[in-house]
Structures are given as structure tokens and as C-alpha cells.
Amino acid sequence: MHLSDRVTGLFLALLGALAFWGGSRLPAVPGQDVGPAAFPMVIGAGLVLCGTLIALGIGRSFEAAEPEEQQPSRGLATHLGPVAAFIPPALLIFYVLVAETLGFLPTAAIILLVTALALGASARLAIGVALLGPPFVHLVFYKLLRVPLPAGLLPAPW
């Protein structure tokens, strides 16, 4: 069954609107600027934006013009076959087992590197994402959400 981009985009936008609405109904925490409503509202707004862009067909020109069988297979996942389905849960288990000892920054960098390579990113892009992503996520959790993440061997400078 093949659904059009318009249908899937509108479904994502509806899902985002529901997440935003549900988040807006959460009670505020006294004494805090950012409460439990912030995260679902940000995710909901992002889903509405992305779903709308998909439904309108914005970005369709970036898709490959060649059929899939003519494109070279890239990424670790294509070489692993059905075993590739176990990459995400294996990375989650890896995080649970080593995050306290190793710390959030190195653990997240390893996870992002493996994920980017599995999805077919070039080594240069994968290393860039692995180096820039974890500090940004840590900064958001630590400063905005005030959620401590494990320091481990490489504590964040802030």
C-alpha cells in the first residue's frame, strides 16, 4: 500500500497538533519557567511544521531522480541485512550499560557515529554529527530543561 505525501504529511501535522494541544493542557510547575508542557509542545510544533512541508511537497526536488535499483547501496545497514533491525535497540542497551561510567558526551557521540554510518552518511558527515550533536543535546538538557546527564570521563564544560 502506498500513501501519498499529502496524506502522510497531513497525518503528521494532525499528530503534531494533538501533541501540542495535549502538552498545553499539562499543569505548570510552581517556581519554574519551563515546565512539563515545553517538550511535547516543541515536538508537536516540529511535527506540524514538518508534516505541512511534506504535504505541500516542499523538498521533493531533493529526492533522488534515479530508481532505487540503480543507486549504489550505502551504509552499514545495507550490508547487515535483517540484522540491521537490531542496531537501534543494541545502541539503547549500550547507552544504559555505559552512560554512567563513560558519560553522556562520549556515549552519545559513539551512538550518533554508529547510527549515521548505518544510515549511509559519509565518514566526514558522521564524525561531524557525532562531535557537534552531543554537546548541543547536553546543553539543551542541562540549561533549558535542567535535567542532569551523566558526566563520566568527559564532563561538560558548563
C-alpha positions as a Markdown table, in Angstrom:
| # | Residue | x | y | z |
|---|---|---|---|---|
| 1 | Met | 0.0 | 0.0 | 0.0 |
| 2 | His | 1.4 | 3.4 | -1.0 |
| 3 | Leu | 0.2 | 6.6 | 0.7 |
| 4 | Ser | 0.7 | 9.9 | -1.0 |
| 5 | Asp | 3.0 | 12.5 | 0.6 |
| 6 | Arg | -0.1 | 14.7 | 1.1 |
| 7 | Val | -1.8 | 12.1 | 3.3 |
| 8 | Thr | 1.2 | 11.2 | 5.4 |
| 9 | Gly | 2.1 | 14.9 | 5.8 |
| 10 | Leu | -1.4 | 15.8 | 6.9 |
| 11 | Phe | -1.3 | 12.9 | 9.3 |
| 12 | Leu | 2.0 | 14.1 | 10.8 |
| 13 | Ala | 0.6 | 17.6 | 11.1 |
| 14 | Leu | -2.5 | 16.3 | 12.9 |
| 15 | Leu | -0.4 | 14.2 | 15.2 |
| 16 | Gly | 1.7 | 17.3 | 16.0 |
| 17 | Ala | -1.3 | 19.4 | 16.6 |
| 18 | Leu | -2.6 | 16.8 | 19.1 |
| 19 | Ala | 0.8 | 16.6 | 20.8 |
| 20 | Phe | 0.9 | 20.4 | 21.1 |
| 21 | Trp | -2.7 | 20.5 | 22.4 |
| 22 | Gly | -2.0 | 17.7 | 24.9 |
| 23 | Gly | 1.2 | 19.4 | 26.1 |
| 24 | Ser | -0.6 | 22.7 | 26.6 |
| 25 | Arg | -3.0 | 21.1 | 29.0 |
| 26 | Leu | -0.3 | 19.9 | 31.4 |
| 27 | Pro | -0.1 | 21.8 | 34.6 |
| 28 | Ala | 2.7 | 24.2 | 35.3 |
| 29 | Val | 5.3 | 23.6 | 38.0 |
| 30 | Pro | 5.4 | 26.4 | 40.5 |
| 31 | Gly | 8.7 | 28.3 | 40.5 |
| 32 | Gln | 9.9 | 27.1 | 37.2 |
| 33 | Asp | 9.9 | 28.9 | 33.9 |
| 34 | Val | 10.0 | 25.7 | 31.8 |
| 35 | Gly | 7.5 | 23.0 | 32.9 |
| 36 | Pro | 6.4 | 19.6 | 31.6 |
| 37 | Ala | 4.4 | 21.2 | 28.8 |
| 38 | Ala | 7.5 | 22.5 | 27.0 |
| 39 | Phe | 8.8 | 19.3 | 25.5 |
| 40 | Pro | 5.5 | 18.0 | 24.0 |
| 41 | Met | 4.7 | 21.4 | 22.7 |
| 42 | Val | 8.1 | 21.8 | 21.0 |
| 43 | Ile | 7.8 | 18.3 | 19.5 |
| 44 | Gly | 4.2 | 19.0 | 18.4 |
| 45 | Ala | 5.2 | 22.3 | 16.7 |
| 46 | Gly | 8.0 | 20.5 | 14.9 |
| 47 | Leu | 5.7 | 17.7 | 13.7 |
| 48 | Val | 3.1 | 20.3 | 12.5 |
| 49 | Leu | 5.9 | 22.2 | 10.6 |
| 50 | Cys | 7.4 | 19.0 | 9.0 |
| 51 | Gly | 4.0 | 17.5 | 8.2 |
| 52 | Thr | 2.9 | 20.7 | 6.5 |
| 53 | Leu | 6.1 | 20.8 | 4.5 |
| 54 | Ile | 5.7 | 17.2 | 3.4 |
| 55 | Ala | 2.1 | 17.7 | 2.5 |
| 56 | Leu | 2.9 | 20.7 | 0.4 |
| 57 | Gly | 5.7 | 18.8 | -1.4 |
| 58 | Ile | 8.5 | 21.2 | -0.3 |
| 59 | Gly | 11.8 | 19.3 | -0.6 |
| 60 | Arg | 10.6 | 16.8 | -3.2 |
| 61 | Ser | 13.2 | 18.1 | -5.6 |
| 62 | Phe | 15.9 | 16.9 | -3.2 |
| 63 | Glu | 14.9 | 13.3 | -3.6 |
| 64 | Ala | 16.9 | 11.1 | -5.9 |
| 65 | Ala | 15.7 | 11.0 | -9.5 |
| 66 | Glu | 17.1 | 7.5 | -10.2 |
| 67 | Pro | 15.2 | 4.4 | -9.3 |
| 68 | Glu | 16.4 | 2.6 | -6.2 |
| 69 | Glu | 17.9 | -0.4 | -8.0 |
| 70 | Gln | 20.3 | 1.9 | -9.9 |
| 71 | Gln | 21.6 | 3.6 | -6.7 |
| 72 | Pro | 24.6 | 2.1 | -5.0 |
| 73 | Ser | 23.9 | 0.6 | -1.7 |
| 74 | Arg | 25.4 | 2.6 | 1.1 |
| 75 | Gly | 25.6 | 2.3 | 4.8 |
| 76 | Leu | 26.3 | -0.3 | 7.3 |
| 77 | Ala | 22.6 | -1.3 | 7.5 |
| 78 | Thr | 22.5 | -2.5 | 3.8 |
| 79 | His | 25.5 | -4.8 | 4.4 |
| 80 | Leu | 24.0 | -6.3 | 7.6 |
| 81 | Gly | 20.6 | -7.2 | 6.1 |
| 82 | Pro | 17.9 | -8.2 | 8.6 |
| 83 | Val | 20.4 | -7.9 | 11.5 |
| 84 | Ala | 20.3 | -4.1 | 10.9 |
| 85 | Ala | 16.9 | -4.0 | 12.7 |
| 86 | Phe | 18.8 | -4.7 | 15.9 |
| 87 | Ile | 21.0 | -1.7 | 15.7 |
| 88 | Pro | 18.7 | 0.8 | 17.5 |
| 89 | Pro | 17.9 | -1.5 | 20.4 |
| 90 | Ala | 21.5 | -2.5 | 20.7 |
| 91 | Leu | 22.5 | 1.2 | 20.9 |
| 92 | Leu | 19.9 | 1.8 | 23.6 |
| 93 | Ile | 21.2 | -1.1 | 25.6 |
| 94 | Phe | 24.8 | 0.2 | 25.0 |
| 95 | Tyr | 23.7 | 3.6 | 26.4 |
| 96 | Val | 22.1 | 2.1 | 29.5 |
| 97 | Leu | 25.2 | -0.1 | 30.2 |
| 98 | Val | 28.0 | 2.5 | 29.7 |
| 99 | Ala | 26.5 | 6.0 | 30.2 |
| 100 | Glu | 27.2 | 6.3 | 33.9 |
| 101 | Thr | 30.8 | 5.2 | 33.5 |
| 102 | Leu | 31.7 | 6.7 | 30.2 |
| 103 | Gly | 29.4 | 9.8 | 30.5 |
| 104 | Phe | 26.8 | 11.3 | 28.2 |
| 105 | Leu | 29.1 | 13.1 | 25.8 |
| 106 | Pro | 31.3 | 10.2 | 24.7 |
| 107 | Thr | 28.4 | 7.7 | 24.8 |
| 108 | Ala | 26.1 | 9.9 | 22.6 |
| 109 | Ala | 29.0 | 10.6 | 20.2 |
| 110 | Ile | 29.5 | 6.8 | 19.7 |
| 111 | Ile | 25.8 | 6.2 | 19.2 |
| 112 | Leu | 25.5 | 9.1 | 16.7 |
| 113 | Leu | 28.6 | 7.9 | 14.8 |
| 114 | Val | 27.3 | 4.3 | 14.5 |
| 115 | Thr | 23.8 | 5.5 | 13.6 |
| 116 | Ala | 25.0 | 7.9 | 10.9 |
| 117 | Leu | 27.3 | 5.3 | 9.4 |
| 118 | Ala | 24.5 | 2.7 | 9.5 |
| 119 | Leu | 22.2 | 5.1 | 7.7 |
| 120 | Gly | 24.7 | 5.7 | 4.9 |
| 121 | Ala | 26.3 | 9.0 | 5.8 |
| 122 | Ser | 29.8 | 9.7 | 4.7 |
| 123 | Ala | 32.5 | 9.3 | 7.4 |
| 124 | Arg | 33.1 | 13.0 | 7.3 |
| 125 | Leu | 29.5 | 13.9 | 8.0 |
| 126 | Ala | 29.1 | 11.1 | 10.6 |
| 127 | Ile | 32.1 | 12.4 | 12.5 |
| 128 | Gly | 30.8 | 16.0 | 12.3 |
| 129 | Val | 27.4 | 14.9 | 13.6 |
| 130 | Ala | 29.0 | 12.8 | 16.4 |
| 131 | Leu | 31.2 | 15.7 | 17.5 |
| 132 | Leu | 28.5 | 18.5 | 17.3 |
| 133 | Gly | 25.3 | 16.7 | 18.3 |
| 134 | Pro | 26.0 | 15.6 | 21.9 |
| 135 | Pro | 27.2 | 18.9 | 23.2 |
| 136 | Phe | 24.1 | 20.6 | 21.8 |
| 137 | Val | 21.8 | 18.0 | 23.3 |
| 138 | His | 23.6 | 18.2 | 26.6 |
| 139 | Leu | 23.3 | 21.9 | 26.6 |
| 140 | Val | 19.6 | 21.8 | 26.0 |
| 141 | Phe | 19.0 | 19.2 | 28.7 |
| 142 | Tyr | 21.3 | 20.9 | 31.3 |
| 143 | Lys | 20.5 | 24.6 | 30.7 |
| 144 | Leu | 16.9 | 24.7 | 29.3 |
| 145 | Leu | 15.3 | 21.6 | 30.8 |
| 146 | Arg | 17.6 | 21.4 | 33.9 |
| 147 | Val | 18.0 | 17.7 | 33.6 |
| 148 | Pro | 21.4 | 16.4 | 34.7 |
| 149 | Leu | 23.1 | 13.9 | 32.4 |
| 150 | Pro | 25.9 | 11.6 | 33.4 |
| 151 | Ala | 29.3 | 13.3 | 33.5 |
| 152 | Gly | 31.5 | 10.2 | 33.4 |
| 153 | Leu | 35.0 | 10.6 | 32.0 |
| 154 | Leu | 34.4 | 13.7 | 30.0 |
| 155 | Pro | 32.2 | 16.2 | 31.9 |
| 156 | Ala | 30.6 | 19.1 | 30.0 |
| 157 | Pro | 32.4 | 22.4 | 30.4 |
| 158 | Trp | 29.3 | 24.3 | 31.5 |
